[in-house]
Amino acid sequence: MKVQPAAFFRTTLPLDLSRLPDLDGGRYHSIWLPDHMVSFWPDSIWTPEFTDLATVSPSPHRHLDGMAVAAAAAVLTANVPIATSVVDTVRRHPAMLAQSALTIDHLAKGRFILGLGSGETENTVPYGFDFNKPVGRFEEALKVIRLLWDREGPVDFEGQFFQLHHARMDTEPYQGKTPRIWVGASGPRMLDIAGRYADGWWPAGAWTPEDFAAKLGALRLSAEKAGRDPLAIVPAYIQICFLGDDAELAKILDAPLVRSLIMQFPADLLRANGFEHPLGEDWRGYQDINPAVLPRERILDMLSKTRPEMLLAVTPHGTPKQVARIIKGYVDAGLRVPKIMDYGGMAGLAYAASSAQKVREAEDELLKLCGDLT
């Protein structure tokens, strides 16, 4: 398949659905919608003291339901696939996921992609959800979804996490085809599960083209062992980057919300690049982000210890052309659906205003570099 970028559509307030027609003209492979209860950005520094973004939105956590917004996007577009990126299997029972996905796929006339992941601490633990054994729960949820979609008549299932007793889902798939399932996976167990079940794949973190290639190789090996076509699984990736020239980058990397990106990086990644993680040697990255255990004092201490070179060591950065050349390395490693996400837009209102155009320039340059790799 050719390389084609994906579009990212925010599911936070204020919600601007008028943007959707602009994304529906054929430029994008798909539109990806996040599904969160809490944002990665600490509310303790989401104040005018630290960012002027707080002057236009009182909180970074004004999230809407990703599946509900996907349904709206389905009826307001006609061509581009709509994907959740990603819904977890902790907060939603697989029977409800199966029914909701079928519903949205009918609204989208076959264009819905059910993007699934095993969940994150910040979206589960503060709300009392059981976040024990998330990978085992995830695999069992996939089995239940497939059973309900594929088996005619009542379904019985006895699992560790889910039980079905004479359960019915007689709603037929749109034109006889069930929604595609894409999986967010990086660890060995999740990659194995994705290889056995997924139609598309996002790594939760692939820090170099070599890392991406290794994870993709493990995924494809799992698919082959399961008797599936490994090349039929679409390789995708959300590539976080900093877009700007040297002068812009210096200001971007001084912004507290940008420096807080360090929370999403695991300690072993920084250690491999010669740095100690400001949150400790056991920090696991986004899996450990939890507002309840990250008070203001700890965030401020983290920011004081976060140096620009830490972020630059693991994050593509530079002008749109420079970043496009870096992402081309991931394409050479197998990536086919990139989403270029400019984290520099979190440096403030002025940077947020110019971010979309920079991303578009990087997309254009990447497509020039790639040509048609069919």
N, C-alpha and C positions, 0 to 999 in steps of 0.2 A: 504494500500500500504506500501511497505517497505521504510525505510529511505534511501535516495540516495542523495548525494551532487550534487550541481550544480557547473559549471565552470563559471568563469567571464573572459570575453575577452575584453581588452581595445580597444576603438575606437578612440584613439588618435595617432598622429604621434610620433615616427615611428611605422608603422603598420606591424606586423609580422604575416602574414597569414600562414606561414609555421608551426605554432604551432597547427593549427586546426586538422590535422590528429591525433595528440597525445590525443586530447580531444574526439575523435570519436570512441573509442574502447569499450565503454560499462560501463566505470567507472562512468560517469556523467549522471545525469537525463536529463540535458539540458545545453546549453551554453547561458549565459546572456550577452547581449550587451547594454551598456548605450547609451543614446542619449542626448548630451548636446551641448550647444553653449559656455558655460563658466564653468570652473571647480570650485569646492568649495574652492580651495586654492588661497589665495590672491596673485595677481601678484606683489604687493608691497614688499612681502618677498620672492618671487621666484627669488632670486638673489644669486650669489656665496657668498655674505656676510652672508646669512642665511642658505643656503643648497647647497651641492655639486651636487644635482640633476639638478640645473640650469646650470651646466657646460656641460650637455649632451642634454638638451632641453631648448631652449630659452624662452619658455612660457609654463604654465600649461594648456593653453586654445587652444591647437592645435587639436581641435575635428573634426572628420569626421562624416558624416551623418550616424546615427545608422541604419536606414532602408537600406541604400545602402550597408553598411558593412554586414548586415544580408543577403542580397541577395548574396554577394560574399561567405559568410560562407555556405550558402545553397548549392551551387554548388561544394564546396570544401570538403564537408562531405557527409556521406551516411546514418548515423544511428542516431546520436544524435539530438534531437529537438533544434531549434534555436529560442531564445526569445529576444525581445527588453525589456529592464529593466530600465526605461520605456519611451515610447514616449508620449508626452503630446498632449492634444486636443486643445491647444491654437494656436500653430504654424502651425498645419496642419489641413486642412479642413477634416471632416469625410469622404467625398466622396473620397478624395485622399488616406486617410488611408485605406478605404475599398478596393480600387483598388490595392494599393501597397501590402497590406497583401495577397490578392488573388494571385498577381504576385509572391511574394516570396514563398508562399505555393506551387505553381506549381513548382518553381525551386527546392524547398526542398522535393518535392513529399510527401506533407502532414505533414511535420515536423515543420512548422512555428507556433510560438506562438506570437500573437500580445499583447505585454505588454503595458498597457495604464495607464496614470495618469493624474491628473488635472493640472499639471504644477508647475513651481517654478518661483519666482521673477527674479532670475539671468538670466534665459534663455528666458525671455519674455519682461520684462519692458525695459531693455536697447535697445531693438530692435524695440520698438514702438508697440508691440502687446498689444491688449486689455486684461488685466488680471483681469478685473472686473468679479465677479460672476463665478469663475473658476469651482466650483462644479456643478452649474446649467448647464454651458456650457458642462461639461464633460458628465453628464447624457444625455443631448440632443444629443451629438455626438455619444454615444453608440446606442441610438435609431435609428439614421440615418444609422449607419454602419449595424445594424441588418436588417433594412428595405431594404437596397440595396442588402444585401446578400440573404435575404429570400423571397423577393417578386418578382414574375415574372412580366416582362413587365415594363412599365413606373411607376415611383414613384413620388407622390406629398407629400410634407411635409411643414407645416407652423409652425415654432417654434420661440422662442424668439431670438435665435442666428443663426439658419440655416433655409434656405428655399430651397426646391426642387420643380421644375416645369417640369413635364414630364421627369424626370431624368431616365436614363437607366444604368444598369450595368448587361449586359447579359453574362459576363464572368462566366462560370460555376465553382463552387468550385472543387478542385482537388478530384477526385473520389467521388464527391457528398457530401463531408464534408467540411464545412466552417472552417477556422482557429480557433484555440482556442483563447480565450481572457482571459488574466490574468490582474488583476487590482491591482495597488498600492494604498492602502487605510488604514487610521488610525482613522480619525474622524468619529463620528456617522453617518453623512449623507453619507460619502463615503463608509463606511462599509455596510450601507443599500443598496446602489447602487450595490456594488460588490456582495452582496448576491443575488441580482436579475438578474445579468448579467454575472458574472465571472465564468470561468472554473478553475481559479487558483488565488491565492491571495498572495501579499506581504504586510505586514504592513510597512509604512514609518518610523515607530519607535515603537518598543515593548521593553521596558526597563527591564522587568523581565519576567520570565516564567508566572507569574500570569497575567501580563499585556497582554502577547500574548494570553493566554487562554481566557481572558475576551473579547478581540477583536475577536478572532475566534468564541466564543460563539455568539456574536452579529451578525457576518456575517452569521453563520449557521441559526440563528433564522430568519433573513431576507429571506434566501433562502427557508426555510420551509414555511414561510408565502406566498411566491410567488409560491408555488407548485413545487419547485425544490428539488432534492436530496441534502441535505446539505453536505453529506459526499463525494459527487462527486467533490467538489471544493478543489483543491490541496493547502494545506497550505505550504507556502514557506517563507523564510526570509533571508535577507542579514545581517549576524551577524558581525558587526565591532568589532575587538578585538585587543589586543596587545599580540603578541607571543614572549616569551623570558624568560630567568631566571631573578632572581632579579637584577643581575649586568647589564644585557642587558636592562631591563626595565628602570632602572635609567637613562641610556644614551638616550634611545628612548624618554622618557618623557621630556627630556631637549631640544629636537629638536623643533624649531619654527613651522615647518609645522605640526608636531604632536600636539603641543599645540593648533594650530589653529582649531583642531577638535572641540574645545569648541563652535565654531560658529554653529555647527549642533545640539546642544542641546538646547532645550527651557529653559527659565528661571525657569518655574515652576518645571521642572524636577530637576534642581540643588537645587532649594529651598527645595524640598521634601527631599533632601539628606543633607541639612544643609549648603548650600553654596549660596552666592550671585553671580549672573551671571556677568562676567566682562563687558558685553555689555548692562546691564541694566535689570531692573525687568520686562520689557514688551517684552523682546527678545523672538521671537517665534521659533528660530532654523533656519533650512535651508530655511524656507519660507522667512526669512528676509535678506538672503545673497544677496547683490546687490553691485557690485563694485563701483557704482556711489556714494554710501553713506558710504563706508568703506575706507576712505583714509588711507595712511600709518600711520599717527599719531594715528588714532583710533586703528588700528591693533596693533601697538607697545604698546599702553596703555593696550589693551586687553591681550597681551602676558605677560606683566609685572604683571598682576593681576591673571593670570591663574596658579593655583598650581597643581602639579601632582595628589594630592588626589581628586581633582574635577573630573578629567578624570577617575581615577581608580574606583570612586564610582559608575559610570554608564556604565563602559566598561569592559567586560570580559577580563581577563589578566592572564598571567602565561605561563608555558610551554605548548606545544601542548597537553599533557595528561591532564593538569589542565583545559585548556580551553574546551577540549572535554567533560569533566565531567560537566562543566557549561552548555554547549549547550545541553547536554543530558536532562537537566531540561526543556528546550524548547521542546524537542522531547516528553517528558512526558506530556507536555501541548498541544500537537497536531501537532507540526512541523514535516513535512515529507521531505521537500526539502530545506536543509540548504545550504547557501553559506557562508563559513568562509572567511572573508576578514581581513587580517592582516594589520592594519593601521600602524604598526611599520615599514613597508617597506618605509614609507615616512620620516623616520629619516635620510636617506642618502643612498648613493650608496651601501655601504657595507650591510646595512640592507635589501635593496631592492633585492640584489643578493641572500640572504638566505631566503627570505620571502616565496617563492613558496614551498620550501621543508618543511618549518615549517607548512604551511597550509596542505600539503599532509599528514604529520604526524598526525596532528589534525584530519583530515578526517578519516584516518585509525583507530585511536583510537576511534572516535565517532562510527564508524561502528561496532567495536568490542563490544562497550558498548550497542549498540542498538540491534544487532542480526537482526532477521527478525520479524518485528512487524505486519506482514500481518494479 
